Structure formats: C-alpha cells, structure tokens
C-alpha cells in the first residue's frame, strides 16, 4: 500500500454521499486525504446530506476533521483557486485523484485539458504524471458528447467508473448501494476494506 495521500474531489453531481463515504473509508484505513470541492458541491451537499461545506479552507478542514474523527493532519482541504497547493504540481502529486461524484462538466474540462480551477488542474497532473485518475461520473442518459469525453479521458489513462451500483449483494439500504460503489473505488486504489462480500465468496 502506498503511503502517499489520496486526493478526493467533490463536484456538483448528485451522489455526494459516495464521496463522503469514500473519504470516511480512506481515513479509517489510515490514509491521508487531500480534499477539494467545487462551489456546486457545496450546494449539493446541503441539498442531499444537510451538510454545510464552508468556503473558507481553514474552517472546512477543522469542521471535516471533526466530522470524520480524523487524526490531526490526516485530512487536508484545499481551495478551488489555491494554486500553491502541493497537488497542483507534478513534483508533489498524490497517489491518485478520485472525482466522486464527477459532473459531465468536470469530465469535459479534464478531457480537453482545461484547468480553470484546482480540481481540473490536479486531474491534469494525474494524467501527465501517469498517476491514477478515477472519475465517478453521475449522469443519465449520456449524450454523444459525454461518451466521447469519457473515451478521451480513458485513452489518456483515466478510469471511468459510473455511479452504477450492483444488486447481487442484496442491498437493504441506500447505504448498502453507496458502499458497493465505494468498495469498487477502494479496490482500484488497493485499499483494504470489508464493505461487502466479494462475488463467489461465502455469504455466511
């Protein structure tokens, strides 16, 4: 397992619970998390989770460290225009960036190398440094433009992991569906977990 941090970006797509659960699992696994979120993600978090994500970085870091019961320094939050953040440079990249959930607008920016904010820039760093980039796209249906952009980022080295939970584990709650997706992300990050039984395993 890498001792490098994992960056997580929350954007304005529906499904903010996926990103929050992912952060929680990474912190529980002892990983350092570098968190970024868009202004639209602040709106969605309030709508879907009744969670207020502060605009001020210092306040956000303090609030979320307490929310997740993280160790001091384990969770770092960076602002959207914080170009001096370590994640903005290929000289100090994280192990991976997971954009979860990922809007199709963010997907488009990444596919075309447009870095207007720190989330797009970190994604660009991941691709150029050949690091892991996982985009948990949440939209339906997909237009031809969406599909072309997904193909472009896949060819550039990213992994498209749409927020499409499975049902073979017989979910009993929304949390079970969220855990299905988070488990798949953690598998790609090679982070151990016990979120759900594996296919073919003894369910007992």
ROSE-4610 file (N, C-alpha, C; in Angstrom, 1 decimal, always signed):
// ROSE-4610
residu = [X/X/X/X/X/X/X/X/X/X/X/X/X/X/X/X/X/X/X/X/X/X/X/X/X/X/X/X/X/X/X/X/X/X/X/X/X/X/X/X/X/X/X/X/X/X/X/X/X/X/X/X/X/X/X/X/X/X/X/X/X/X/X/X/X/X/X/X/X/X/X/X/X/X/X/X/X/X/X/X/X/X/X/X/X/X/X/X/X/X/X/X/X/X/X/X/X/X/X/X/X/X/X/X/X/X/X/X/X/X/X/X/X/X/X/X/X/X/X/X/X/X/X/X/X/X/X/X/X/X/X/X/X/X/X/X/X/X/X/X/X/X/X/X/X/X/X/X/X/X/X/X/X/X/X/X/X/X/X/X/X/X/X/X/X/X/X/X/X/X/X/X/X/X/X/X/X/X/X/X/X/X/X/X/X/X/X/X/X/X/X/X/X/X/X/X/X/X/X/X/X/X/X/X/X/X/X/X/X/X/X/X/X/X/X/X/X/X/X/X/X/X/X/X/X/X/X/X/X/X/X/X/X/X/X/X/X/X/X/X/X/X/X/X/X/X/X/X/X/X/X/X/X/X/X/X/X/X/X/X/X/X/X/X/X/X/X/X/X/X/X/X/X/X/X/X/X/X/X/X/X/X/X/X/X/X/X/X/X/X/X/X/X/X/X/X/X/X/X/X/X/X/X/X/X/X/X/X/X/X/X/X/X/X/X/X/X/X/X/X/X/X/X/X/X/X/X/X/X/X/X/X/X/X/X/X/X/X/X/X/X/X/X/X/X/X/X/X/X/X/X/X/X/X/X/X/X/X/X/X/X/X/X/X/X/X/X/X/X/X/X/X/X/X/X/X/X/X/X/X/X/X/X/X/X/X/X/X/X/X/X/X/X/X/X/X/X/X/X/X/X/X/X/X/X/X/X/X/X/X/X/X/X/X/X/X/X/X/X/X/X/X/X/X/X/X/X/X/X/X/X/X/X/X/X/X/X/X/X/X/X/X/X/X/X/X/X/X/X/X/X/X/X/X/X/X/X/X/X/X/X/X/X/X/X/X/X/X/X/X/X/X/X/X/X/X/X/X/X/X/X/X/X/X/X/X/X/X/X/X/X/X/X/X/X/X/X/X/X/X/X/X/X/X/X/X/X/X/X/X/X/X/X/X/X/X/X/X/X/X/X/X/X/X/X/X/X/X/X/X/X/X/X/X/X/X/X/X/X/X/X/X/X/X/X/X/X/X/X/X/X/X/X/X/X/X/X/X/X/X/X/X/X/X/X/X/X/X/X/X/X/X/X/X/X/X/X/X/X/X/X/X/X/X/X/X/X/X/X/X/X/X/X/X/X/X/X/X/X/X/X/X/X/X/X/X/X/X/X/X/X/X]
num = [1/1/1/2/2/2/3/3/3/4/4/4/5/5/5/6/6/6/7/7/7/8/8/8/9/9/9/10/10/10/11/11/11/12/12/12/13/13/13/14/14/14/15/15/15/16/16/16/17/17/17/18/18/18/19/19/19/20/20/20/21/21/21/22/22/22/23/23/23/24/24/24/25/25/25/26/26/26/27/27/27/28/28/28/29/29/29/30/30/30/31/31/31/32/32/32/33/33/33/34/34/34/35/35/35/36/36/36/37/37/37/38/38/38/39/39/39/40/40/40/41/41/41/42/42/42/43/43/43/44/44/44/45/45/45/46/46/46/47/47/47/48/48/48/49/49/49/50/50/50/51/51/51/52/52/52/53/53/53/54/54/54/55/55/55/56/56/56/57/57/57/58/58/58/59/59/59/60/60/60/61/61/61/62/62/62/63/63/63/64/64/64/65/65/65/66/66/66/67/67/67/68/68/68/69/69/69/70/70/70/71/71/71/72/72/72/73/73/73/74/74/74/75/75/75/76/76/76/77/77/77/78/78/78/79/79/79/80/80/80/81/81/81/82/82/82/83/83/83/84/84/84/85/85/85/86/86/86/87/87/87/88/88/88/89/89/89/90/90/90/91/91/91/92/92/92/93/93/93/94/94/94/95/95/95/96/96/96/97/97/97/98/98/98/99/99/99/100/100/100/101/101/101/102/102/102/103/103/103/104/104/104/105/105/105/106/106/106/107/107/107/108/108/108/109/109/109/110/110/110/111/111/111/112/112/112/113/113/113/114/114/114/115/115/115/116/116/116/117/117/117/118/118/118/119/119/119/120/120/120/121/121/121/122/122/122/123/123/123/124/124/124/125/125/125/126/126/126/127/127/127/128/128/128/129/129/129/130/130/130/131/131/131/132/132/132/133/133/133/134/134/134/135/135/135/136/136/136/137/137/137/138/138/138/139/139/139/140/140/140/141/141/141/142/142/142/143/143/143/144/144/144/145/145/145/146/146/146/147/147/147/148/148/148/149/149/149/150/150/150/151/151/151/152/152/152/153/153/153/154/154/154/155/155/155/156/156/156/157/157/157/158/158/158/159/159/159/160/160/160/161/161/161/162/162/162/163/163/163/164/164/164/165/165/165/166/166/166/167/167/167/168/168/168/169/169/169/170/170/170/171/171/171/172/172/172/173/173/173/174/174/174/175/175/175/176/176/176/177/177/177/178/178/178/179/179/179/180/180/180/181/181/181/182/182/182/183/183/183/184/184/184/185/185/185/186/186/186/187/187/187/188/188/188/189/189/189/190/190/190/191/191/191/192/192/192/193/193/193/194/194/194/195/195/195/196/196/196/197/197/197/198/198/198/199/199/199/200/200/200/201/201/201/202/202/202/203/203/203/204/204/204]
x = [+0.8/+0.0/+0.9/+0.5/+1.3/+1.0/+2.1/+1.9/+1.7/+1.5/+1.2/-0.3/-0.7/-2.1/-2.9/-4.2/-5.2/-6.0/-6.1/-6.9/-8.3/-9.3/-10.7/-11.3/-12.0/-12.7/-14.2/-14.9/-16.4/-16.8/-17.6/-18.2/-19.7/-20.4/-21.8/-22.8/-22.3/-23.3/-24.0/-25.2/-25.9/-25.1/-25.2/-24.5/-23.3/-23.4/-22.3/-22.0/-23.0/-22.8/-21.7/-21.5/-20.4/-19.1/-18.9/-17.6/-17.4/-18.4/-18.2/-17.9/-18.6/-18.3/-16.9/-16.4/-15.1/-14.1/-14.2/-13.3/-13.3/-14.4/-14.5/-13.7/-13.9/-13.2/-11.7/-11.3/-9.8/-9.2/-9.9/-9.4/-9.3/-10.4/-10.4/-9.3/-8.9/-7.8/-6.4/-6.4/-5.1/-4.5/-5.2/-4.7/-4.9/-3.9/-4.1/-4.9/-5.9/-6.8/-6.6/-6.4/-6.4/-7.7/-8.5/-9.9/-10.0/-10.7/-11.1/-12.6/-13.3/-14.7/-15.1/-16.0/-16.5/-17.6/-17.9/-19.0/-20.3/-20.5/-21.7/-21.8/-20.7/-20.7/-21.2/-20.9/-21.4/-23.0/-23.5/-25.0/-25.6/-25.0/-25.5/-25.4/-24.3/-24.1/-25.2/-25.5/-26.6/-28.0/-28.2/-29.5/-29.6/-28.6/-28.7/-28.3/-27.5/-27.0/-27.2/-27.8/-27.9/-26.6/-25.5/-24.2/-23.7/-23.2/-22.7/-21.2/-20.7/-19.3/-18.8/-18.0/-17.6/-16.8/-16.8/-16.0/-14.6/-14.4/-13.1/-12.3/-11.1/-10.4/-10.1/-9.7/-9.3/-10.5/-11.7/-12.9/-13.3/-13.2/-13.6/-12.8/-11.5/-10.6/-10.9/-11.1/-11.4/-12.8/-13.8/-15.1/-15.1/-14.4/-14.5/-13.5/-12.5/-11.6/-12.4/-13.3/-14.1/-15.3/-15.8/-16.9/-16.5/-15.3/-14.8/-14.0/-13.8/-12.9/-11.5/-11.0/-9.7/-8.6/-7.4/-6.3/-5.8/-5.1/-4.6/-3.7/-4.0/-3.2/-3.5/-4.4/-4.8/-5.7/-6.4/-7.3/-6.9/-6.6/-6.2/-7.2/-7.7/-8.6/-7.9/-8.1/-7.5/-8.6/-8.4/-9.4/-9.3/-10.4/-10.6/-9.5/-9.0/-8.0/-6.7/-6.5/-5.2/-4.1/-3.5/-2.6/-1.2/-1.0/+0.2/+0.1/-1.1/-1.3/-0.4/+0.2/+1.1/+0.5/-0.8/-1.5/-1.5/-1.1/-1.2/+0.1/+1.0/+2.3/+2.6/+3.2/+3.7/+4.9/+5.5/+6.6/+6.2/+4.9/+4.4/+3.0/+2.8/+1.4/+0.9/-0.4/-0.9/-0.8/-1.1/-1.1/-2.1/-3.3/-4.4/-5.4/-6.2/-7.3/-8.6/-9.6/-10.9/-11.9/-12.5/-13.5/-14.8/-15.4/-16.6/-17.6/-18.7/-19.2/-18.5/-18.6/-18.0/-19.1/-19.2/-20.1/-19.6/-20.5/-20.1/-19.4/-19.6/-18.8/-17.4/-17.1/-15.8/-15.1/-15.9/-15.4/-14.9/-15.7/-15.4/-14.1/-14.0/-12.8/-11.5/-11.6/-10.5/-10.2/-11.2/-11.0/-10.3/-10.5/-9.9/-8.8/-8.3/-7.1/-7.3/-8.6/-8.9/-8.8/-7.9/-7.6/-8.0/-9.3/-9.7/-9.8/-9.8/-9.7/-8.8/-8.6/-7.7/-8.1/-9.4/-9.8/-9.4/-9.6/-9.2/-7.7/-7.0/-5.5/-5.0/-5.5/-5.0/-5.3/-6.4/-6.7/-5.7/-5.4/-4.4/-3.0/-2.6/-1.4/-1.4/-2.5/-2.6/-2.3/-2.9/-2.7/-1.3/-0.8/+0.6/+1.7/+1.4/+2.4/+2.1/+1.1/+0.7/+0.3/-0.4/-1.0/-2.4/-3.0/-4.4/-5.4/-6.3/-7.4/-8.7/-9.5/-10.8/-11.9/-12.8/-13.9/-15.2/-15.9/-17.2/-18.3/-18.5/-19.5/-20.9/-21.7/-23.1/-24.0/-24.6/-25.5/-26.2/-27.4/-28.2/-29.3/-29.5/-28.7/-27.4/-26.5/-25.3/-25.5/-25.1/-25.1/-23.9/-23.9/-22.7/-21.5/-21.7/-20.5/-20.0/-20.8/-20.4/-19.6/-20.1/-19.4/-18.1/-18.0/-16.7/-15.7/-16.2/-15.3/-14.8/-15.7/-15.2/-14.2/-14.4/-13.4/-12.1/-12.1/-10.9/-10.1/-10.8/-10.0/-9.5/-10.3/-9.9/-8.7/-8.6/-7.4/-6.2/-6.5/-5.4/-4.9/-5.6/-5.2/-6.1/-7.2/-8.2/-9.0/-9.7/-10.7/-12.1/-13.0/-14.4/-15.1/-15.7/-16.4/-17.7/-18.7/-20.0/-20.6/-21.4/-22.1/-23.2/-22.9/-23.9/-23.7/-24.3/-24.2/-24.8/-24.3/-24.9/-25.9/-26.5/-27.5/-27.3/-26.3/-26.1/-25.8/-25.4/-25.1/-26.4/-27.6/-28.9/-28.9/-28.7/-28.7/-30.0/-30.0/-31.1/-31.4/-30.4/-30.5/-29.8/-30.0/-29.2/-27.7/-27.4/-26.0/-25.4/-26.1/-25.5/-25.2/-26.0/-25.7/-24.5/-24.4/-23.2/-22.0/-22.1/-20.9/-20.4/-21.4/-21.0/-20.0/-20.4/-19.5/-18.2/-18.3/-17.1/-16.1/-16.7/-15.8/-15.1/-15.7/-15.1/-14.0/-14.2/-13.2/-12.0/-12.2/-11.2/-10.4/-11.0/-10.3/-9.3/-9.7/-8.8/-7.7/-7.9/-6.8/-6.0/-6.4/-5.7/-5.7/-6.8/-7.1/-8.0/-7.6/-8.3/-9.6/-10.7/-12.0/-12.8/-13.9/-14.8/-16.2/-16.4/-17.7/-18.8/-18.4/-19.4/-18.8/-19.5/-19.0/-18.5/-17.5/-17.0/-17.7/-17.8/-18.5/-17.9/-18.8/-18.4/-18.0/-17.9/-17.5/-18.7/-18.3/-19.4/-20.1/-21.4/-22.1/-22.3/-22.2/-22.4/-21.2]
y = [-1.2/+0.0/+1.2/+2.2/+3.4/+4.3/+5.0/+5.9/+7.3/+7.5/+8.8/+9.1/+10.4/+10.7/+10.4/+10.3/+10.2/+11.5/+12.0/+13.2/+12.8/+13.5/+13.3/+14.6/+14.7/+15.9/+15.7/+16.6/+16.5/+17.6/+17.2/+18.2/+18.2/+19.0/+19.2/+18.2/+17.0/+16.0/+15.4/+14.9/+14.2/+13.0/+12.6/+11.5/+11.9/+13.0/+13.4/+12.4/+11.5/+10.5/+9.6/+9.3/+8.4/+9.0/+10.3/+10.9/+11.0/+11.3/+11.4/+10.0/+9.0/+7.7/+7.2/+7.6/+7.2/+7.9/+9.2/+9.9/+9.2/+8.8/+8.2/+6.9/+6.1/+4.8/+4.9/+5.9/+6.1/+6.6/+7.4/+7.9/+6.7/+5.9/+4.7/+3.7/+3.7/+2.8/+3.4/+4.6/+5.2/+6.1/+6.3/+7.1/+8.6/+9.3/+10.8/+11.2/+12.1/+12.5/+14.0/+14.3/+15.7/+16.0/+16.9/+17.1/+18.5/+18.4/+19.6/+19.5/+20.6/+20.6/+21.8/+21.7/+22.8/+23.6/+24.8/+25.5/+24.8/+24.1/+23.4/+22.2/+21.6/+20.5/+21.0/+22.3/+22.8/+22.8/+23.2/+23.3/+21.8/+20.9/+19.5/+18.9/+19.2/+18.6/+19.1/+20.4/+20.9/+20.3/+20.1/+19.5/+18.0/+17.3/+15.8/+15.3/+16.0/+15.5/+16.4/+17.6/+18.7/+19.0/+19.0/+19.2/+20.5/+21.4/+22.7/+22.5/+22.7/+22.7/+24.1/+24.6/+26.0/+26.4/+27.6/+28.1/+28.4/+28.8/+29.0/+27.7/+27.6/+26.4/+26.0/+26.9/+26.6/+26.1/+26.7/+26.3/+24.9/+24.7/+23.4/+22.3/+22.5/+21.5/+21.1/+22.1/+21.9/+21.2/+21.6/+21.0/+19.6/+19.3/+17.9/+17.0/+17.5/+16.7/+16.2/+17.1/+16.7/+15.7/+16.0/+15.2/+13.8/+13.6/+12.2/+11.6/+12.4/+11.9/+11.6/+12.4/+12.1/+12.5/+11.9/+12.3/+13.7/+14.4/+15.7/+15.6/+16.5/+16.4/+15.4/+14.5/+13.4/+13.8/+14.9/+15.4/+16.9/+17.1/+18.5/+19.0/+20.2/+20.7/+21.9/+21.9/+23.0/+23.7/+25.0/+25.9/+25.7/+26.2/+26.0/+26.7/+27.8/+28.6/+28.6/+27.6/+27.5/+26.9/+27.7/+27.1/+26.8/+27.2/+26.8/+25.5/+24.9/+23.6/+22.5/+21.6/+20.6/+19.8/+19.6/+18.7/+19.4/+20.7/+21.4/+21.2/+20.5/+20.3/+18.8/+18.5/+17.2/+16.8/+17.8/+17.5/+16.9/+17.0/+16.5/+16.0/+15.1/+14.6/+13.6/+13.4/+12.3/+11.0/+9.9/+8.6/+8.6/+9.2/+9.1/+10.3/+10.6/+11.5/+10.8/+10.9/+10.3/+11.5/+11.7/+12.8/+12.1/+12.3/+11.5/+12.3/+12.6/+12.4/+13.4/+13.0/+13.8/+14.3/+15.6/+16.1/+15.9/+16.0/+15.9/+17.1/+18.3/+19.5/+19.3/+18.7/+18.4/+17.4/+16.4/+15.4/+16.1/+17.1/+17.8/+18.6/+19.3/+20.1/+19.2/+18.1/+17.2/+16.6/+16.2/+15.6/+16.6/+17.9/+18.9/+19.7/+19.2/+19.9/+21.3/+21.6/+22.9/+23.0/+23.8/+23.8/+25.2/+25.4/+26.7/+26.7/+25.6/+25.5/+24.4/+24.2/+23.3/+21.8/+21.5/+20.2/+19.7/+20.6/+20.3/+20.2/+21.1/+21.0/+19.7/+19.3/+18.1/+16.9/+16.9/+15.8/+15.8/+17.0/+17.2/+16.7/+16.9/+16.4/+14.9/+14.3/+12.9/+12.2/+12.8/+12.2/+12.4/+13.6/+13.8/+13.1/+12.8/+12.1/+10.6/+10.1/+8.7/+8.2/+9.0/+8.5/+8.1/+7.5/+7.1/+8.3/+8.2/+9.2/+8.4/+8.5/+7.8/+8.8/+8.7/+9.6/+8.9/+9.2/+8.6/+9.4/+9.2/+10.1/+9.8/+10.8/+10.6/+11.4/+10.8/+11.4/+10.4/+10.7/+9.8/+10.5/+10.2/+9.4/+10.1/+9.4/+10.0/+10.5/+11.7/+12.2/+11.7/+11.9/+11.5/+12.3/+13.5/+14.4/+13.7/+13.3/+12.7/+11.5/+10.6/+9.4/+9.6/+10.6/+11.0/+11.5/+12.3/+12.8/+11.6/+10.7/+9.5/+8.7/+8.5/+7.8/+8.5/+9.8/+10.6/+10.5/+10.6/+10.5/+9.1/+8.1/+6.7/+6.4/+6.9/+6.8/+7.5/+8.6/+9.3/+8.6/+7.6/+6.9/+6.9/+7.6/+7.6/+6.4/+6.2/+5.1/+5.8/+5.4/+5.9/+4.9/+5.3/+4.4/+5.0/+4.9/+5.5/+5.0/+5.9/+5.6/+4.6/+3.4/+2.3/+1.2/+1.3/+0.2/-1.1/-2.2/-3.5/-3.9/-5.1/-5.5/-7.0/-7.6/-9.0/-9.3/-8.2/-8.3/-8.1/-8.0/-7.9/-6.7/-5.5/-4.3/-4.1/-3.6/-3.4/-1.9/-1.1/+0.3/+1.1/+2.4/+3.3/+3.2/+3.1/+3.0/+1.8/+0.7/-0.5/-0.3/+0.5/+0.9/+1.8/+2.7/+3.6/+2.8/+1.8/+1.0/+0.2/-0.3/-1.0/-0.2/+1.0/+1.8/+2.2/+2.5/+2.9/+1.7/+0.5/-0.7/-0.9/-0.6/-0.8/+0.3/+1.5/+2.5/+2.1/+1.6/+1.2/+0.1/-0.8/-1.9/-1.4/-0.4/+0.2/+1.0/+1.5/+2.2/+1.2/+0.0/-1.1/-0.8/-0.3/-0.1/-1.2/-1.9/-3.0/-2.5/-3.3/-3.0/-4.2/-4.1/-5.2/-4.6/-3.9/-3.2/-4.2/-5.2/-6.1/-7.4/-8.5/-9.8/-9.7/-10.4/-10.5/-11.5/-11.3/-12.3/-13.7/-14.6/-16.0/-16.4/-15.4/-15.7/-16.2/-16.9/-17.5/-16.3/-16.1/-15.0/-15.2/-16.4/-16.6/-15.9]
z = [+0.0/+0.0/+0.0/-0.8/-0.9/+0.4/+0.8/+1.9/+1.4/+0.1/-0.4/-0.2/-0.1/+0.1/-1.1/-0.9/-2.0/-2.0/-3.2/-3.4/-3.7/-3.1/-3.4/-3.8/-4.9/-5.4/-5.4/-4.8/-4.8/-5.8/-6.8/-7.7/-7.6/-8.4/-8.2/-8.8/-9.1/-9.5/-8.3/-8.5/-7.5/-7.0/-5.7/-5.2/-4.4/-3.6/-2.8/-1.7/-1.4/-0.3/-0.7/-2.0/-2.5/-2.0/-2.3/-2.0/-0.5/+0.3/+1.7/+2.3/+1.9/+2.4/+2.0/+0.8/+0.3/+1.3/+1.6/+2.4/+3.8/+4.3/+5.6/+5.6/+4.6/+4.5/+4.3/+3.6/+3.4/+4.7/+5.5/+6.7/+7.7/+7.7/+8.6/+8.3/+7.0/+6.6/+6.9/+7.5/+7.9/+6.8/+5.7/+4.6/+4.8/+4.3/+4.3/+3.1/+3.3/+2.3/+2.0/+0.7/+0.3/-0.4/+0.1/-0.3/-1.0/-2.2/-2.9/-3.2/-3.2/-3.7/-4.3/-5.3/-6.1/-5.3/-5.8/-5.3/-5.4/-6.6/-6.8/-5.8/-5.5/-4.5/-3.1/-2.8/-1.5/-1.6/-2.7/-2.9/-2.8/-3.4/-3.5/-2.1/-1.4/+0.0/+0.9/+0.8/+1.6/+1.2/-0.1/-0.5/-0.1/-0.3/-0.2/+1.2/+1.9/+3.2/+4.3/+4.0/+5.1/+5.7/+4.8/+5.3/+4.7/+5.5/+5.1/+4.9/+3.7/+3.4/+3.4/+4.3/+4.3/+3.1/+2.7/+1.6/+2.1/+3.4/+3.9/+4.2/+3.7/+3.8/+5.2/+6.0/+7.4/+8.2/+8.0/+8.6/+8.2/+6.8/+6.3/+6.8/+6.9/+7.4/+8.8/+9.7/+11.1/+11.2/+10.5/+10.6/+10.1/+9.0/+8.4/+9.2/+9.8/+10.6/+11.8/+12.4/+13.5/+13.0/+11.8/+11.3/+11.1/+10.6/+10.3/+11.4/+12.5/+13.6/+13.1/+12.2/+11.6/+12.6/+12.4/+13.2/+12.7/+13.6/+13.2/+12.0/+11.0/+9.8/+8.8/+9.1/+8.2/+7.0/+7.3/+6.2/+6.0/+4.7/+4.3/+3.2/+3.4/+2.4/+1.7/+0.3/-0.5/-1.2/-1.4/-2.1/-3.6/-4.2/-5.7/-6.5/-5.9/-6.6/-5.9/-5.1/-4.3/-5.1/-6.0/-6.9/-6.3/-5.1/-4.4/-3.6/-3.7/-3.0/-3.7/-2.9/-3.4/-4.5/-4.5/-5.5/-6.9/-7.0/-8.2/-9.1/-8.5/-9.3/-9.4/-10.6/-10.8/-10.0/-9.3/-8.4/-7.0/-6.8/-5.5/-5.6/-6.5/-6.8/-5.7/-5.5/-4.7/-5.4/-4.7/-5.3/-6.4/-6.1/-7.0/-6.8/-7.7/-7.6/-7.9/-7.0/-7.3/-7.3/-8.5/-8.6/-8.4/-7.2/-6.8/-5.9/-6.5/-7.9/-8.9/-10.1/-11.2/-12.1/-12.3/-13.2/-14.7/-15.6/-17.0/-17.4/-16.7/-17.0/-16.6/-15.4/-15.0/-15.9/-16.3/-17.3/-18.5/-19.1/-20.3/-20.1/-19.0/-18.8/-18.7/-18.1/-18.0/-19.4/-20.1/-21.4/-22.4/-22.2/-23.1/-22.5/-21.3/-20.7/-20.3/-19.9/-19.4/-17.9/-17.4/-15.9/-15.3/-15.2/-14.7/-13.1/-12.5/-11.1/-10.6/-9.3/-8.8/-9.1/-9.1/-9.4/-10.8/-11.8/-13.2/-13.3/-12.6/-12.6/-12.0/-10.9/-10.3/-11.2/-11.9/-12.9/-14.0/-14.4/-15.5/-15.0/-13.8/-13.2/-13.2/-12.8/-12.7/-14.1/-15.1/-16.4/-16.9/-16.8/-17.3/-16.5/-15.2/-14.4/-14.4/-15.1/-15.2/-13.9/-13.1/-11.8/-12.0/-11.0/-11.0/-11.0/-12.0/-12.0/-12.2/-11.2/-11.3/-11.3/-12.3/-12.4/-12.2/-11.1/-10.8/-11.4/-12.6/-13.4/-13.0/-12.7/-12.3/-13.3/-14.2/-15.2/-15.9/-16.3/-17.2/-17.9/-19.2/-20.0/-20.5/-21.1/-21.6/-23.0/-23.3/-24.7/-25.4/-26.7/-27.5/-27.1/-26.7/-26.2/-24.9/-24.0/-22.8/-23.1/-24.0/-24.3/-25.0/-25.9/-26.5/-25.5/-24.5/-23.5/-22.6/-22.3/-21.5/-22.2/-23.5/-24.3/-24.3/-24.4/-24.5/-23.2/-22.0/-20.8/-20.5/-21.0/-20.8/-21.7/-22.9/-23.7/-23.1/-22.4/-21.7/-20.4/-20.0/-18.8/-17.6/-17.7/-16.6/-16.5/-15.4/-15.3/-15.1/-15.9/-15.8/-15.0/-13.9/-13.0/-12.7/-13.6/-13.4/-12.1/-11.5/-10.2/-10.5/-10.8/-11.1/-10.2/-9.0/-8.0/-8.5/-8.1/-8.4/-7.3/-7.5/-6.6/-6.2/-6.6/-6.3/-4.8/-4.1/-2.7/-1.8/-2.5/-1.9/-0.9/-1.4/-0.6/+0.1/+1.4/+2.2/+2.5/+2.0/+2.3/+1.3/+1.3/+0.4/+0.7/+2.0/+2.4/+1.8/+1.7/+1.0/-0.4/-1.1/-2.5/-2.6/-1.7/-1.7/-1.4/-0.5/-0.1/-1.3/-2.1/-3.3/-4.2/-4.5/-5.3/-4.7/-3.4/-2.7/-2.6/-2.4/-2.4/-3.7/-4.8/-6.1/-6.3/-5.8/-5.8/-5.0/-3.8/-2.9/-3.5/-4.2/-4.8/-5.8/-6.6/-7.6/-6.9/-5.8/-5.0/-4.2/-4.2/-3.4/-1.9/-1.5/-0.1/+0.5/+1.5/+2.0/+2.7/+2.6/+3.2/+3.3/+4.1/+4.3/+4.1/+3.1/+2.9/+2.4/+1.7/+1.1/+0.7/+0.7/+0.2/-1.2/-1.5/-2.9/-3.7/-5.0/-5.9/-5.7/-5.5/-5.3/-3.9/-3.0/-1.7/-0.9/+0.2/+1.1/+1.8/+1.5/+2.1/+3.6/+4.1/+5.6/+6.4]
